[in-house]
Amino acid sequence: QVQLVESGGGLVQAGGSLRLSCAASGRTVSIYTMGWFRQAPGKERELVAAISRSGRNTDYADSVKGRFTISRDNAKNTLYLQMNSLKPEDTAVYYCAAALSPVRRGGEYDNWGQGTQVTVSS
């Protein structure tokens, strides 16, 4: 089993930046694809960004391309999401997820964090 704990959320003005972190523990050697998802009130959860085990392959939602950057440090068992040029529509609870096998967009993730709130004021 893998445990995931997110941190770094908060309140920021539009145009500002935040960096989310996700610390993994447990059977971290089993982790392949990792991703960041978000869910805004009244909306479905959506993929924000995903990254392969090596970090060489990444995937982004069109709405965040050019503004957000996903990265991982396997030595520290930590996933990151650098968010720049934030917009009010980025307001949501952000979740970290880990898959125990390679996952493409739309695939299933095995473990989820509790989420961290990101609020962007206009």
Secondary structure, DSSP 8 states (H G I E B T S, - for coil): -EEEEEE--EEEETT--EEEEEEEEESGGG---EEEEEE-TTS--EEEEEE-SSSS-EEE-TTTTTTEEEEEETTTTEEEEEE-S--GGG-EEEEEEE-SS---TT---SEE---EEEEEE-
